[in-house]
């Protein structure tokens, strides 16, 4: 019997994802029992066995639905019979976590997955997000006015507390995972949250994406996913420039301006009504402008205003975001508004007071530097 094209597509995606991993340690599949993660789990079991690698499974019980514990137990039982090992069903507590219900459940789930990976010394955790999920993520980011990082969607790989999280199926469609399950005789679980209109993603899935496909054709999903890939590459390059600027100590390319004059209004500085930090900037590097790779922004316990002002806006906003996190601002609460307020201390200085950031962090401008306020 010929192998179904959908089954082959999922296996090829998994093989590519596993190819770059170190040999030691199992891979763990995060599996809810839905079509995407179920197809991923069975493909991983197949591919890993042929690569001489152990493949296991973790299913997370969020406790948000009646019968969720039984569902998790059923997934774990299936995984054992399918030859996956180790297998865990992990219960988590969602209530009391910051953010809305979706964000709280996601935080609890990822924490449980990272903990399981460390217990089993796993080489990676595999997640079942598909091309359709990526398209939904991009649309949701557009709707909330996200910048390039949000529009980059979900990365194919990211590290969470030292644990690699891989998304092998970002080039595989949801229809393919469903077809793969059908071809293999698997009966996926239908999560009622996926069709609950109280969730924005469910509304995008049920109404927005079908309308876009009807109006613009099937290619719109591929185009949205490609947009995410292109922006992810650009974002990574800008992140590298920002990291390089933060990595080196203050140096001769960005000497500190002495005295209060450096904190006075500048007639030649960017106007306060200029473009936002995540929009295209008019202060792009010119041939006579300071090069971003020659500016080192750290100055004692703060950041040099002169060096920051010499960076392109897209790099400067990333430097300020990363520095705010270093100071203790929680990443989940740190928004573009906070970064814009820090940027105003550099580009729209009018003698304003300290900027308040999440986590009780406050930053002021003094002596030509941005400094945390004790």
Secondary structure, DSSP 8 states (H G I E B T S, - for coil): ----HHHHHHHHHHHHHHHTS-SSS-EEEE--SSHHHHHHHHHHHHHHHHTT--EEEEEEE-S-STTHHHHHHHHHHHHHHTT--SEEEEE---TT-SS-HHHHHHHHHHHHHHHHHHHTT-SEEE----HHHHHHHHHHHHHTT--HHHHT-S-SEEEETTEEEE-TTTTS-HHHHHHHHHHTT------GGGG-TTSHHHHIIIIIHHHHHHHH-THHHHHHHHHHHHHHHHHHHHHHHHHHHHHS---GGG----SGGGGS--TTS--TTS--TTS--TT---TTS--GGG---EETTEEEHHHHHTS-HHHHHHHHHHHHHHHT--GGG--HHHHHHHHHHHHS-SS---EEEGGGEEEEEETTEEEE--
